[in-house]
Amino acid sequence: MDIFVTMKKLLFTTLLLCLTTLALAQNDEARQKIESAKIALISERLGLTPEDAQKFWPIYNEYSQKRRENHQAFAQARRDFNPETATEQETKEMLKLGREVKERQLKLEGEYSDRMLQVIDSKQLMNLQNAERDFKRMLLDRLDQRRQQQQNSNDQLRRQNNERMRNKRNN
């Protein structure tokens, strides 16, 4: 009996690992598609020459990575923070951390804007900021559409199941 339980646990663990790996691969694939779409939008909006693109993208990618790291550190701190159980001191530290993250973000923007202005002009930099904002809005709109479609599908399945149950009761 012990070997059966052990085999079951091993099978379950293996299945869970496979599903996790599949989900991560799909997330990476989705992330790559999103990143490609963002690059296409920015490239179109900025109208970069091949020479400018070769200089611009390494700077932009470095900036994006640092911005992402800054955001992720704060996001992790927020996930770990429980306002229901936090002390006054812990709450003050979280507020301070939020301000520090905003300050680092502002500093990054200034530093990288200056570096990008060595490659692109100020109108292109403004177009970059607008393109980033527009892309974020388009992405959020698409996510809302998917959620709405999923909700509609769930509602339809619920109605179908309810109808089946009524039919079973009537027969």
N, C-alpha and C positions, 0 to 999 in steps of 0.2 A: 504493500500500500504506500509506503514512503517513497518508493521509486516513482510511482504513478503521480504523486503530488509534486515531487521534484521535477518530473518531466513536464507536468502541466505548467508549473511556474516558469521553467525554462522556455517553453513554447510561448507563453504569454509575454515574457520579457523580450524574446526575439521578435515577436509580432509588434510589440510596442516600439521597439527600436527601429524596425522597418518603417512603421507608419510615421514616426518622428522624422526619420531621414527623408522620407518622401515629402512630408510637409515642408521641411527646411529647403529641399531642392525646389519645390514649387514656389516658396517664398523668394528664393534667390532668383529664380526665373522671372517672377513677377517684378521683383526689384530691378532687374536688368532691363526689362521692358519699359518700366517707368523711367529709369535713368536715360534710356535711349530716346524716349519721347521728349524728355526735358532737354536733352542735348540738341535734338532736332529743332525744337521751338526756339531755344536761345540762339542757335546758329542762324536760323532764318531771321529772327528779329534784329540781330546785330549786323548781319551782312558782312561777316568777317572775310577778309582775303585769306587764301591758304597760308600765307606767311604770318598774318596776324593770328589766325586760328592756332598755328603751331606754338606761338608764344602765349596766347591767352589761356588755352585749356589747362595747361599744367598749373598756372596760377589759380584759376577758378576751381579746379579739382582739389587743390591744397586747401583753399579757403572753405570749400564745401565740407571737406573732411574735418577740419578744425571746428567748424560750426556744428557739425553733427556730433562730434565728441563733447563739445560744450553742452549741447542739449541733452545728450544721453546721460551725462553725469548728473544733471539736475533731475532728469526723469527718474533715474534710479533712486535718488534721494527722496523724491516725492512718493514713489512706490513704497519705500521703507518707512515713510512717515505716517503715523496714525494720529490724526488730530484728536481722536477720542481719548487716547491714552497718553498723549504727549504732555510733558511738563511745560510750564511757562518758558523756561530756559530753552528747551528743545524747539518750541514754536518760534521763539525769537531767532534762534540759529537758522531755522528753515527760511524765515523771512530774509535774514541777512544773506543766506546762500542764494536766494532768488535775485536779490539786488546785485550780488557779485556776478552771477551768470549774465545778467543783463549788461553789466558794465564790461565784462569780457567780450560779449557779443558786439557791443558798440565799438570797442577797441579793435576787434577783428575787422569789422566793417571799414573803419577808417584806414587801418593798415593795408588791407587788401584793395580797397578802392584806390588808394595811392599807387599801389603796384599795378593794378589793371589800367589805370590812366596812363601808364607808360607804354601801353600796347594799344588801347582803344581810346577814343575821344569821349568827352563828357556826355554827348548825346547817346552814344552807344552804352555807356555806363547806366544812364537813366533807362534806356531800353532794356538793359539786363535786369534792372530792379523791377521794371514793369512786367517783363517776361516771367520772372520768378513768381511774382504775385499772381499773374494770370494763370500760370501753370498750376500753382497750388489751388487756386479757385476751381480750375477745370478738374483737377484730381478729386477734390472734395465733392464737386457736383457729380462726378462719375461714381464715387463711392455711395453717395446718397441714392443715385439711380439704382445701383446694384442692391442696396438695402431694400429699396422700395420693391424691386422685382422679386427679391427673396421673400419679402413680406407677402406680396401678392400670391406667390407660389404656395407659401405656407397656408395662407387663407383658403386658396383653392383646394389644397389637399385636405384641409380641415373640413371644408364643406362636402367634399366627396366622401370622406370617412363618415361624416354625420349622416349623409344620404344612405350609404351602405348599411349603417347601423339601423336606420329607420326601416329600410327594406327588409333586413333580417328579422326585425321585431314584427313586422306586418305579415311575414310569411310563416 
